[in-house]
Amino acid sequence: MLGEEMNSFIKVWLAVFTSLCYCHAMGKMVPKGPKRLIFLLPIVCLFLYLPLNLYSPHLGGLTAFFIAWLGNFKLLLFAFNKGPLNTRISLPLFMALACLPIKIQQDPIKENPSSKSQGKSKEGTVNYVIKGLLLAIILWSYNFIEYIHPNIIKLLYALHIYFFLEIFFAIGAAMVRSFYGVELEPQFNEPFLSTSLQDFWGKRWNLMVASIMRPTVYEPTLRFSSAVIGRKWAPVPSVLSTFVVSGVMHELVFYYLRRVSPTGEVSWFFIFHGICLTLEIGLKKALSGKCRLPWIVTGPLTVGFVLGTGVWLFIPQFTRSKLDVRAFEEYAEIGALLKSSCEKVLNHIFYHL
């Protein structure tokens, strides 16, 4: 099963790389605008189709997120010479930026860059080691899952997703950084330190998505809304529309994972957060900084609200369709494969001693 899935995974990504070569070439030959968009639309449709060839929760889910969502949104921006993609960069870097959740840092620190980057690197390494250990503890705790309360299990799943994504994205970013010598922006900024929903969604959680949703959804809606209802209230429909689109795209990713009709709970999770974030922004404007609660209050409230609504609406999508069971089966297959490989290596070593 794992071998067949890996073969499909390789074929899918060969198709992705070939398609991005075509996009890079079209960007040089076709001027920006609707004409370039027409040439790129077949690739957008292909990227929506390719994840249907994968059934693995990990390989399929990440591929859907990378190409059906982020990759397609980047290509739509590229059609109009916006976003992170452009024809001035090399083809390999173009492909990396198009199909991976990474973004080149625009204004790297110039003052004492070597000493600061070394300090930051050491701090980051310790940070990821700690999170890796926490992820390992969570995985180990699943051995006792029959003794754990269902809500605690959902909370563990939420932490599992966060630690897995942050570590996985950090490894991918480190590989791109070493290959191309570019400084990349972080994908997460310690979301558990968030002091508000605005802080969580705008500055700390999955920053690649935020940077892509801003020019594709938020800013066009803001310009349209400003012309219709005025600049003062224009951010309200802009924020709501951004969260609605985010909810729809998450529903699409879950469809790739489960292959069943969406229930709408994931969309409601993001719509609910969009409404709450809009109310929070309005309340801040009304108070004008006159009443500001300390972080010791707003921090736990924000993190608790995000986790609580996630356990209520988001995480059940993994348990209802047995995605968690399929993920555990994959871990078991990978573990058995690694064990078999280690035994073969050790037997080979002892045989030649």
TORDO-252997 format. One record per atom (N, C-alpha, C, O, CB): x, y, z. Coordinates in steps of 0.2 Angstrom, whole numbers, plus 2048, in hexadecimal, padded with zeros to 3 digits. Glycine has a CB too. Layout:
XYZ...
// end
This chain:
8047FA80080080080080480680080380B7FC7FB80080680980680580E80C80581280D7FF8138137FC81280C80B8148077FC8188087F681480A7F081680E7EC81B8017F480E8087EF80980B7EA8088127EB8088167E68038077EA8078147F180681B7F280C8207F080B8257EE80481D7F981281D7F28188217F08198217E981B8277E681E81D7F381781C7E581781D7DE8138227DB8158267D78168167DB80D8227DE8088277DC80A82E7DE80A8337DA8018267DF80D82F7E48108357E68158387E181683E7E08138347ED81A8337DF81F8357DB81D8387D481F83D7D182482F7DA8188347D18158367CB81183D7CB8128417C78108307C980E83E7D180A8447D280F84A7D280E84F7CF8068447D88158497D681984F7D681E84F7D08208557CF81E84E7DC81E84A7CC82284B7C681D84F7C18208537BD8238447C281784E7C18128527BE8128597C081185E7BC80B84F7BE81385A7C78138617C98198657C781886A7C48138617D181F8627C78258657C58258667BD82786C7BB82B8607C78228627B98228637B281D8697B181E86D7AC81F85D7AF8178697B481386F7B48168757B581487A7B280C86D7B881A8757BB81D87C7BD82287E7B88238847B782087B7C48258797B482A87B7AF82687F7AA8298847A782E8757AC82087C7A881C87F7A381A8867A581A88B7A181687B7A28188877AB81688E7AE81C8937AE81A8987AC81388D7B58218917B08278957AF8298977A882A89D7A782E8917B28288937A482989579D82489979A82589E79782988E79881D89879C81889C79A8198A379D8178A879981189979C81B8A47A381C8AA7A68218AE7A28208B57A281F8A97AD8268AB79F82B8AF79B8288B179482A8B67918318AB79A8248AD7918218AD78A81B8B178A81A8B57858218A77878178B178F8108B478F8108BA7938128B979980B8AF79080E8C079180D8C57968088C479B8038C079B80B8CC7928098C87A18058C77A67FE8C97A57FC8CD7A08078CB7AC7F98C77A87F28C97A77EE8C37A57F08BD7A67F18CE7A27E88C47A37E38BF7A17E68BA79C7E48B479C7DD8C279E7EA8BC7977ED8B77937F18B27967F18AC7957F18BB78D7F68B479B7FA8AF79E7F58AB7A37F78A57A37FF8B37A37F08AE7A57EB8AA7AA7E88A47A67E889F7A87E68AE7AC7E78A579F7E48A079B7E989A79A7E789479A7E28A37947EF89C7997F48977987F589379F7F888D79F7FB89A7967F48967A57F58937AB7EF88F7AE7F088A7B27F88987B07E98907AB7E388D7AE7E48857AD7E18827B27DD8907AB7E68837A87E787B7A87EB8787AD7E98737B07E98797A17F087C7AF7F48797B57F087A7BB7F18757C07FB87D7B57ED87F7BC7E88807C27E487A7C37E38777C87E58877C27E08787BD7DC8737BD7DF86C7BF7DD8687C27D88727B67E586B7BC7E98657BD7EB8657C47EB85F7C77F08657B97ED86A7C77EF86A7CE7E98697D37EA8667D87F28717D07E386A7D17DD8687D47DC8617D47D985E7D87D786C7D27DE85E7CE7DD8577CD7E28527D07E084D7D37DC8557C57E88547D07EE8507D27ED84D7D97EE8477DA7F48537D27EB8507DE7EA84D7E57E58487E57E58447EA7E88537EA7E18477E07DC8427E07DF83B7DF7DC8367E07D78437DB7E683B7DD7E98357DC7ED8327E27F082D7E27EE8367D67EC8367E87EF8347EE7EA8337F37E58367F47F48397F07EB82E7F87E782C7FD7EA82C8047E682C8097E48257FC7F082D8047F482E80A7F283480E7F283A80B7FB82D8097F08348157EF83A8187F483F8187F38458187ED83881F7FB83D81880084181980284381280384981080683E81C80483F80D8068408068008448038028497FF80883A8037FA8418037F58447FF7F384B8027F18507FF7EF8408007F284C8097F085280C7F585780B7F385D8097F08518147FC85680B80185B80A80185D80380286380180885980C8008587FE80085A7F77FA85E7F57FB8637F28008537F37F585D7F87EF8617F77F08687F97EE86D7F67E885E7FA7F28697FF7F486F8027F98737FE7F88797FD7F686F8097FE8707FC8038737F88028757F180387B7EF80986E7F87FE8717EE7FD8737E77F68757E57F58797E17FF86D7E27F18717E87EA8737E67E88797E97E487D7E67E586D7E97EB87B7EF7E98827F27EF8877F17EE88B7ED7E88817FA7F48867F47FA88B7F47FD88C7ED7FD8917EB7FF88A7F97FE8867EA8018867E37FC88A7DE7FF88E7DA8038807E17F68887DE7F188B7DA7F08937DB7F08977D67EB8887DA7F08957E17EF89C7E37F68A07E17F58A57DE7EE89D7EA7FB89D7E18028A07DF8028A17D88048A67D580889C7E27FF89C7D47FF89C7CD7FA8A17CA7FB8A57C57FD8957CA7F48A27CE7F08A77CC7F38AE7CD7F28B37C97E98A67D07F78AF7D27FA8B57D38008B67CE8018BC7CC7FD8B67DA8038B17CC8088B17C78068B37C18098B77BD80C8AA7C77FF8B27BF7FC8B47B97FC8BB7B87FD8BE7B27F58B17B87FC8BF7BE7FC8C67BD8028C97C08028CF7C27F68C97C18088C57C080E8C77C380E8CA7CA8118CF7CC8118CD7BF80A8C67CE80A8C87D580C8C17D980C8BC7D78028CA7D780D8C27E080E8BD7E48168BB7E481A8BF7E180A8B77E28178B57E781E8B37E78228B17E18288B07E181F8AE7EC81E8AF7DC8218AC7D68228B27D081E8B67CF81C8A77D38288B17CD8298B57C782E8B27C38328AD7C582C8BC7CA82F8B47BD8348B17B883B8B37B983F8B07B68328B37B183C8B87BE8438BA7BF8478B57C384D8B47C38448C17C28448B07C78478AB7CB8488A57C78458A47C18438AA7D184D8A17C984F89B7C58498967C58448967CA8558987C88498917C184488C7C08438887C683E8877C98458887BA8498867C98488827CF8458857D58418837D984F87F7D184788C7D68448907DB83D8917DA8398927DF8488967DC83B8937D48348947D283088E7D482B88F7D78348957CA8328887D282F8827D482E8817DC82987F7DE83287B7D18338827DF8338827E782E8877EA82A8857EE83A8837EA82E88D7E782A8927EA8238907E881E8927EC82C8997E782288D7E281B88C7E08178867E38118867E581B88A7D881B8817E581887B7E881A87A7EF8178747F281A8757E481D87E7F281F87D7F981C8837FD81C8897FB82687C7FB81A88280481888880881E88C80B81F88C81181488580D82188F80682789380882689A80582389B80082E89080682A89F80882A8A68058318A98078338A880C8248AA8088348AC80283A8AF80383A8B58078358B980683E8B17FC83E8B680C83E8BC8108408C280C8468C28098428BB81683C8C780C83E8CD8088438D180B8478D48078388D18068438D28118478D781584B8D381A84A8D48208438DD8188508CF8188548CC81D8588D182185A8D681F8598C781A85A8CF82885E8D382C8658D48298688CF82885E8D08338678DA82986D8DC8268738DD82B8798DC82A86D8E28228718DF8318758E18368788DA83A8748D783D8738E583B87E8D98398818D383C87D8CD83A87B8C983E8828D384487D8CC8348788C683187B8BF8348778BB8358788C682A8818BE8348848B78358838B683D8808B083E88B8B78348848BA8418838B984887C8B884A87A8B484E8878BE84D8788BC8478718BC84986E8B68468698B284986D8C28468708B484086D8AE83D86F8A884086B8A384186F8AD8358758A88438788A28478748A184D87289C84F87F8A28488738A785186F8A68578688A48568658A085A86F8AD85A8658A785085E8A584F85D89E84D85989A84E85B8A984986389B84986389484786389084D85F88B84D86989384286789185286888D85886188D85C85F88885E86E88F85C85E89385D85889486085389085D84F88C86085689B86185389085684E88C85284E88585384A88185384E88E84B85588385385687B85385387985A85087385A85E87A85385587C85F85287A86684B87A86684887586985587F86B84887F86384188086383E87A85F83987786183F88685F84087885983E87285683F86B85983B86785884187284E84586B85C84686586084186486683E85E86684D86586383F86986983A86986E83386686B83086286E83A86F87283286A86682B86886382B86186082685E86082A86D85D83185F85D83285885B83185386182D84E86083885785883385486783285086C82B85086F82884B87083785287282885686E82185687081D85286B81884F86D81E85D87081E85386581B84F86081C84786181784386181D85185982284586382383E86481F83C86A81D83686A82B83D86681F84086F81B83E87581383D87481083987681B84487B81184286F80A84186D80983B86980483786A80884786980D83986580D83386180D82D86680982886581283285C81182D86B81282887080B82787480982287581882987480882D87580282D8797FC8298767F882787980083487B7FD82986F7F782586B7F781E86D7F281B86C7F88268647FC81B8707FC8148727F78138777F580D8788038128747F581887B7F08188807EA81B87F7E681E8837F381A8877E881C8787E38208767DC81D8797D782187A7E282086F7DB81787A7D581487D7D48178847CE8168877D580D87D7D98198887D881C88E7D782388F7D78268947DE8198937D88278897D882E8897D18318877CD82E8837DD8318847CF83688A7C88398897C883B8817CD83E87F7C683F88E7C283A87E7C283C8777C48448767C78458717BB83B8747C284887A7C484F8797CB85087A7CE8558767C085487E7CE84D87E7D684D87F7D984B8797DE84D8777D88498857D68458767D98428707D984886A7DE8498667D583C86E7D384B86A7D28518657D88568667DA8598617CB8538657D985886C7DE85D86E7E585A86C7E985E8697DE85E8757E685486D7ED85186B7ED8518637F38538617ED84A86D7E88508607E88508587EA8578567EE8588517E184E8557E785C8597E88638587EF8658587F28688547E486885C7F286385E7F986485F7FE86085B8038638587FB8638677FC85A8597FF85685480085984E80585A84B7FB84F8547FA85C84B7FA8608457FF8668458028678407F38628437FE86A84A80386F84A80A86E84A80E87084780187485180C86984F81386784F81586484981B86584781486385581186084681385C84081486183A81986183780E85783E81086683981086B83481687083581A87183080A86F83481787283B81D87783C82387383B82887683881C87984382486D83D82A86983C82B86883583186983282B86384182686583282786382B82886A82682D86982282086082882586F82782687582482D87882583187A82082187B82582F87782B83687A82D83C87582984187882783787983483A86F82983F86B82583F86C81E84586D81B83D86382683986D81B83986F81483D87681384087780E83287081283B87B81783E88181684688181784A88481383C88681B84887D81C85087C81C85387981685887B81485187882385087481385287180D85387680785887780484E86B80B84D87A80784D87F8018528858038568877FE84688380185388780985888C80B85F88980A86388D80785888D81286188380B86788080A86987F80286E88080086887980D86487E7FE86587D7F78658847F386A8847EF85F8797F48618897F586188F7F18648957F586589A7F285A8907F08668947FB8698997FF86589F8008688A580086F89B7FB85F89F80085A8A48028578A480985789E80C8548A47FD8568AA80C8538AA81284C8AA8128498AE80E8558B08168488A58158418A481583E8A681B8408A682184089D8148388A981A8338AB8208318A582382F8A082082E8AF81D8308A582A82D89F82E82689E82C8228A382A82E8A183582489882D81D89682B81889783181289983181C88F82981B89683781889783D81C89C84282289C8428168908418188A084681C8A484B8198A38528158A885481B8AC84881A89D85481889C85B81089D85C80F8A286081C89F86080C89A85980589C85A80289B8617FD89F86280189885580589786580389786C80489D87080289D87680689186F8088A286D8098A88708048AE86E8058B48708108AA86F7FF8AC86A7FB8B18677F78B486D7F58B28727F68AD8627F68BB86C7F28BF8707EB8C186E7E78C48727F68C58727EA8BF8687E38C18657E28BD85F7E78BA85C7E28C88637DC8BC85C7DB8B98567DE8BC8507E18B984C7D38B88547DF8C38507E28C784B7EA8C584B7ED8C48467E18CE84C7EC8C48517F38C28527F48BB84F7F98BA84C7F68C38597F08B78517F18AF84F7F08AE8487F58AB8457EB8AB8537EB8B18457EA8B083E7EE8B48397F08B28347E38B183C7F08BA83B7F48BE8377FB8BE8387FF8C08337F28C58387FE8BC83E8058BD83F8088B684180E8B68428068C28448048B18438078AB8468068A484380A8A08438058AB84D8008A38407FE89D83E7FE89C8367FB8A08337F689B84080289783480289682D80389C8297FF89E8257FC89282B8098A08298098A682680A8A681F8088AB81C8108A982980B8A081C80B89F8158048A08128038A480D80E8998127FF89D8157F889E8137F68A58147F38A880F7F48998177F88A88197F68AF81A7F98B48157F58B88127F88B28217FF8B38138028B780E7FF8B68078008BA80280A8B580E7FD8B08067F98AE7FF7F28B07FF7F08B37FA7FA8A77FE7EF8B08057E88B28057E78B98047E28BC8027E48AF80B7EC8BD8077EB8C48077EB8C78007E68CB7FF7F18C780A7EF8C67FB7EF8C97F47E98C57F07E78C87EB7F58C87F17E88BF7F27E38BC7ED7DB8BD7EF7D78BD7EB7E48B47ED7DA8BE7F67D38BF7F87D28C57FC7CE8C97FA7D18B97FD7D68C68017D58CC8057D68D38027D18D78027DA8CC80B7DB8D47FE7DC8DA7FB7D78DC7F57D58E17F57E38DB7F87D68D77F17D18D97EC7CA8DA7EF7C68DE7ED7D08D37E77C88D67F47C18D77F77C28DE7FB7BC8E27FB7C08D27FC7C78E07FE7C88E78017C78EC7FC7C48F17FE7CF8E78057CA8EC7F67C98F17F17C28F27EF7BF8F77EE7CE8F07EB7BF8EC7EE7B88EC7EC7B38EF7F17AF8F37F07B58E57EA7B48EC7F77B08EF7FD7B18F67FE7AC8F98007B28EA8037B78F87FE7B89007FF7B49047FA7B29097FC7C09017FE7B49027F47B09057EF7A89057F07A590A7EE7B19037E87A69007F479F8FF7F579C9017FB7989057FB79D8F77F47A090080179E9028077A290680B7A190881179D8FB80C7A89088087AD90D80B7B290980E7B29048107A99118107B890D80F7BE90A8127BD9088197C190381B7C390F8117B990B81D7B890A8247B69038257B98FF82A7B490F8287B19018227AE8FA8237B08F581E7AE8EF81E7A68FA8237B48F78197B78F28147BA8EC8177BA8E68147BB8F680F7BE8ED81C7C28E781F7BD8E18217BF8DB8227C68E98257B78E38237B28DE8267B18D88207B28D28227AC8E18287AE8DA81B7AD8D58167B48D28137B48CC8117A98D78107B98D58137BF8D38117C28CD8157C48C88137C58D98117C28CE81C7C48C98217BF8C38207C18BE8207C48CC8287B98C48207B48BF81F7B58BB8197B58B58197AD8C18207B68BE8137B78BB80D7BD8B680D7BD8B180A7B78BF8077C28B98107C98B58117C88AF8157CA8AA8137CE8BA8147C48AF81A7C38A981E7BE8A481B7BF89E81C7C08AB8257B98A78177B58A38137B989F80E7B889980D7AF8A78107BD8A280A7C189F8057C689A8097C78948067C58A48017C989C80E7CD8978127C98918147CC88B8147D089A8187C38928167BF88C8187BD8878127BE8818137B888E81B7BC88A80D7BA8868077C08828047C087D8037B888B8017C68868057CC8828037CE87C8087D18778067D28878027CD87D80E7CE8788137C98728127CB86C8127CD87B81A7C38748107BE86F80E7C086B8087C08658087B787280C7C386E8037C686B7FD7CC8667FF7CC8607FD7C98707F87D08688047D68648067D385E80A7D58588097DB86880B7CE85F80E7CB8598117C785580D7C784E80E7C685C8177C58578077C28538027C784E7FF7C68487FE7BE8577FC7CD8517FD7D284D7FB7D48478007D68427FE7D88517F97D48498067D684480B7D083F80C7D283980D7D78488127CA84180C7C583C80E7C18398097BE8348097C08408137C083D8037BC83B7FD7B583B7FF7B18367FC7BF8357FA7B283F8037AB83F8057A98468057AD84B8057AA83C80C7A28478047A084E8047A185280A7A184F80F79884E8027A38588097A585C80F79E85D81479985E8117A786380D7A085E81A79A85F81F79986682079486882379C85B82579E86B81E79D8728207A08748267A187A82779687481F7A286F82B7A48718317AB8758317AC87A8357A586B8367AF87382C7B687682B7B587D8297B888282B7BA8728267B087E8247AF8858227AC8898277AE88F8287AA88581C7A788682C7A588A8317AA88C8367A989183979F8868347AF8888377B488983C7B88908397B989483E7BA88483C7B98918337BD8978317B889D8307BA8A28317C089582A7B189B82E7AD8A182E7AC8A48357AB8AA8367A689F82B7AB89F83A7AA8A18417B08A58437AF8AA8477A989B8467B68A38427BC8A78447BC8AE8407BF8B38437C38A38427BA8AE83A7BA8B48367B58B98397B78BF83A7B88B382F7AF8B783B7AB8BB83F7AE8BE8457AD8C38477A48B78407B18B98497B38BB8507B98C084F7BA8C48537B68B58547BD8BF84A7C38C38487C08CA8467C38CF8487C88C08437BB8CA8427B88D18407B68D48467B78DB8477B38D083B7B28D184B7B08D48517B68D78557B58DC8587AB8CF8557BB8D38557C18D58597C48DB8577C68E085A7C68CF8597C58DB8507C78E184D7C38E784E7C58ED8507C88E08457BC8E784E7B88EC84F7B88EE8567B88F48577B18EA84D7B98EA85B7B98EB8627BF8EF8637BF8F48677B98E58667C58ED8607CB8F18617CB8F885F7CD8FD8627D18ED85E7C88F98597C79008567C290485B7C390A85C7C48FF84F7BD90185D7B89048627BC9078687BB90C86B7B29008637C090286B7C39048717C99088707CB90C8757C58FE8757CC90886A7D290D8697D890C86E7DB91186F7D09148687D99068707DE9048747DD90787C7E29078807E49088727D790987D7D690B8847D59068897D790788F7CF90F8847D39008877D38FA88C7D68F48887D48F18847CB8F888D7DC8F388B7E18ED8887E28E888D7E58EA8927E78F08857E08E288C7E18DD8917E88DB8917EB8DB88B7DC8D78907EB8D88967F28D68967F28CF8927ED8CC8927F58D589D7F88CD8907F98C788C7F78C18907F58BC88E8018C688A7F88C18977F78BC89B7F08BA89B7EE8B489D7F98BD8A27EB8BE8997E48BD8987E38BC8917DF8B788F7E08C389A7E58C088C7E38BF8857E68B98827E38B687E7E58C58817EC8B78847F08B18817EC8AB8827EA8A887E7F78B18847EB8A98897E78A388A7E08A38877DE89E8847E68A18917DD8A98877D68A98847D68A887C7D28A487A7D38B08857DB8AB8797DC8AA8727DE8A28707DA89F86C7E18AE86F7E38A08737E58998727DF8948747DE88F8707EB8978767DC8958797D689187B7D18918767CD88C8757D48938827CF8978747CA89886F7CB8948687C78918667C889F86D7D28958667D48918607D388A8617D188685D7DB89485E7D68878667D68808677CF87E8697CD8788667DA87E86E7CB88186C7C487F86E7C087F8677BC87A8667C18848737C08848637BC88385D7BF87E8587BB87B8547BC88A85A7C687D8587C98788547C78718567C586D8527D08798547C787085D7C486985F7BD86885E7BB86385C7C68698677B986E85D7B286D85C7B086C8557AC8688537AF87485F7B38708507B18708497B786D8457B586A8407B08778477BD86E8467C286C8417C58658427C586183D7C88718427C78638487CA85D8497C58578487C88528467CD85C8507BF85784A7BA8528487BA84F8417B98498407B385384A7BD85383C7BD8518357C284B8357C28478307BF8578317C784B8397CC8468397CA84083B7CB83A8397D384883C7C68408417C383A8447BD8378417BC8318407C283B84B7B983B83E7B383983B7B48348357B08308347AE83F8397B98368317BA83282B7C082D82C7C382B8277BC8378257C282C8327C88288347CE82A8317D382582F7C68218317CF8308307D683282D7DB8318327E18308317D583A82C7D98318397DE83083E7E082983E7E682783F7DB8328457DC82483D7DD81D83C7E281C8367E78188377D781983C7E181F8317E581E82B7EC82182C7F181E82A7E28228257EC8278307F38298317F78258367FD8248347F28308357F382283B7F781D83F7F981783B7FF81483C7F281B8457F58158367F780F8327FE81182E80280D82D7F280D82D7FE81782C80481982880A81982D80F81782B80382082580981C83380F81C83781181583981781483980D81F83E80C81083980E80983A81280683581780383580880583C81080882E81380582881A80882881F80582680F80782281B80F82982181282982680F82E82C80E82D82181A82A82380E83482780B83A82A80483883080383982380B8408258008358277F983382D7F982E8317F582E8217F583182C7FE8298317FF82483880182683D7FE82482E80481E83880682B83E80882E84180283284780283283D80E83283D7FF8368407F983A8437F48358487F183783A7F683E83F7F28308427ED82B8487F082884D7EC82783D7EC8268497F682684F7F98238557F982885A7F782684D8008208537FB82E8597FB83385B7F38348617F28358567FE8398577EF8348597E883585D7E58308627E28318537E383685B7E782A85F7E58248667E882486B7E582285C7E781D8677EF82686D7F28268717EF82C8777ED82A86C7F982886E7ED8318727EA8378757E383587A7E183786E7EA83D8707E08328727D98308787D982B87C7D582B86C7D582D8787DE82687D7DF8218837E08258897DE82387B7E481C8837E582A8897E782D88C7E18318927E08318887ED8328887DD83588A7D883988D7D28348927CF8368857D583D88A7D182E88C7CC82A8937CD8278977C98268877CC8248957D482689C7D58248A17D78298A77D882889B7DB81F89F7D68308A47D78358A87D18368AD7D183A8A07D983C
// end
